[in-house]
C-alpha cells in the first residue's frame, strides 16, 4: 500500500507541476501557429523553385564549360541570376518565419540572437551551431511545423551556451568531433528540447517526442563506448612532391568495456595511403599507436593543400538474442599536407620614401630541397619603377639561404602611390618549382619641400605577415594624418569576427602601425581555418586585404 500511495502522490505531483508550468509558460496561440504554418508552406514552394533554378544553372553552367560560346555563357549567367533571386526569396521567407517564431514562442533565446536560415544545408539536417556561436537553421527544421522550428532553436541554443562556457569548440578540444565529450553535450541539448516541450514552451506530437528520445538514447549508448583518434605532432606538414609523409596516430578506447575498433583513412586529393584501413582489439582505457604513410605524387600542383582524415568506429558483438552488431561510437581527426616547392621566397619588410628617393629592399631565398640547386631570381615592379638590379643566379646547397638586396627608384609622382615589388625564384634543377613573394613600396607626401622633412605617410593596408598563418599574424597599416582608425576582420560571408581597432578609441597619429591578430574572434574563441578579410577605414579612405589561416 505504501508503494501505491507513493506512486499516486508522485503522479499527482508531476501532473500539478506540468499544469503549473503550462499556466506559467503559455505557448503561442492557435492563430499564431496558423500564421507561422502558412509562412512555412509558402517557404516550401520557394524551396522547390530554388532547387529547380539551381538544377537549371548547373545544367547551363556545365554546357558553357564544355562549349564556351558567348551564347552558352549568357544563358548560364541568366540562370545564375535567376537562381540567386530564388535563393534570396527563400532566404527572406525562412528568416521572417524564424523571426515570427522568436516572437511567438517562450523558448528562452534572447531576441536579436544571430539565428538565420542556411539554404545550402538540406532537408536531412535541422540546424547547426558555428564555432563563432551563431545558429543556422536548415531545411529540415521546417519539416514538421512551427513547434519543430522552435525545438531546433532550443537545441542549438544549448550548444551556444556550452561554447560560450568554453566547454567545447576550436581551441579547446580541436574540431567538434562527436566523441564521448560531445555525446554528452548532445544529450544536454536534447534534454533542453524535452524540458521545453514538457514545460509547454512547445507542443510536439508524440512521433516527434519519440524522435528526440531516440536521438538522445543513441548518444547515451554511444557515449558509453567512446573512442578517440589523435594525430601526433604538427597538424600542418610541409612536404615536397614525390616524397612520403610518415605520421603517427593514437587510437584510444576510453570506454569501460573492451571492444573492436575499426577505421579507415581518406584524403581530399586521393593520394595513396598505407595502410588504408585497420581493425584493432582494445581493452578498456587502452590506446595504441599506428604509423601511417601518405605518398605525395611527383606531379602534384605546388602550393596545394590536402587534408588527411582518420575515421574510426566501434563495434559490438551480437547479443545472445541474435541482434545484429551495430556501430556505436564514431570519431575522426585530420592533419594537413602543404606541398612546397624546393625553392622558397620570403619578402623583407615593406618600405616607404619620398619622391626621387631610393629605399633599399630585400628578399630571402632558401633551398628547401634535398640536393644542391641553382636558383634563377627575378624582380619586377608592378608600376614599372626602376630597380637597382633585376636578376641573380645563386647556387644553394640543401637548407642554404641567401639574402638579395637592391633598391627601388621612387619616381617624382603623386603622394600616396603604392607599388608592389615581386620576387620570383625558379629552380634550374627542377624547373617546375617556382615560388614568389612581394613587398610594398609606399610614396610619402613631401609637403615640406624636401626629403626627410615631412611627418606625413601614405595611406595603406599592407599585406599581413605571415600569410598564410597558423597561430597569429601581423596586420600593418599606414595613415597620412591623425585620424580615428577602424580596423576589423570579416569572414568570407561578410560577418564581423574581430575588431582590432575601433574608431571610438580615439585619434591615431600618422605613421606605420602594427597589430597582431591571434586568429580569435571578439569573444576569444579560436576561429576555424579559412579565408578572412581585414578592412581599414581611416582618414576618409578604405582598404581591404585577404588573410588565410591554416591550422
PyMOL commands that set and color helices and strands:
alter all, ss='L'
color gray80, all
select helices_A, chain A and resi 2-24+30-66+70-104+139-142+146-164+180-198+206-223+503-505
alter helices_A, ss='H'
color red, helices_A
select strands_A, chain A and resi 115-117+127-129+135-137+227-231+236-240+244-253+259-267+273-274+277-282+287-295+305-315+327-340+343-347+351-353+360-367+373-381+391-396+401-407+418-427+434-443+460-461+473-479+483-491+496-501+507-508+511-517+530-538+541-549
alter strands_A, ss='S'
color yellow, strands_A
deselect
rebuild
show_as cartoon
